[in-house]
């Protein structure tokens, strides 16, 4: 096993379990975890970063402006969740107050403006602490992130390390690793964003990250449908979101027009005027992740449980991620189904993970 794979495999067994539909109460639902045969898919990317790095706080004494167009989402009541996924059931009624939401994911151009103003360094760019990787040679402990790398031939879908690679030097600046660049890709969603990075940007912009309930309410656009865009996977025979077509993980044939990340606003908006709420890149939410949270969830403005617990990786702090990515498909990951959930260890990132922000107040000029 080479050093990149060694680093990638260290994160308490499977590190990329983010969008596995298996979930349940800490113990009572262990049978569900054992017997759920749905395939694993990924909404985060790398091994846990050093605890000291993950817990560090990016403090800024000022707020900036990301100049993002925002859409006002009038509050209301909806049916949240999906019976097709154990950690997204039962479906339950939720009411949320009105809020403003970025019309698309935060882009490379917007994130570059934030970094230029603050000097911020993302988690993927920071050193790793040898204490947290005792079995890895010191020369292998270099900053980096996870990059999806197509398999050369058909493989089983049980081992995600067959298509994910820890790439030294990969970050938001170099999404595919050394030699790549965001030049010419300024309008694409920024990726390789850990939870702390998203929070820091939101604070600078005078905003916050959406709650899981706010995100789903906005994604549904006032409709109750199989997918956020409708009841058909390909309405009128056309793809309406950036997801994966082809034999996963060997070849994305790009029937939707894109192989990998698509520029923001490449597809039509939903009824609320929001773009890319399905596919393209996963998006962080502020809620801690617990698979049993829906069994006893507040009915009004829920903000998530008090702490995190994932039976698949006990002890790791995880937050909810929503929306799926350009890697989701019928063979492997169907997290574009309305109401489904993702999860991610807070210091992990990958080249299919980004975010958007919300605000309780109207942005300047609105």
Protein Blocks (a to p, Z undefined) as FASTA:
>chain_A
ZZklmmmmmngojlpmmmgcbgcdfklmmmmmmmmmbdcddfbfbdcddfklmmpccddf
bdcdehiacdddddddddedjfkbmklcccdddddddddddfbdcdfklmmmmmmmnopa
cfklpccdfklmmmbcfklmccddddddddfbdcdfkbmklmgccdehiafklmnoghia
fehplmpccehiafklmmmmmmmnopacddfklmmmmmnnopacfblnbmbfbgghiafb
dcdedjdfkbcghlnopacjddehkbccdfkopahkgghiacddfbdcdfklmmoccfbh
pebjfbdcdfklghiacdddehiaakbcfklocclbghiacdddfkbccfkbccddddfb
dcehZZ
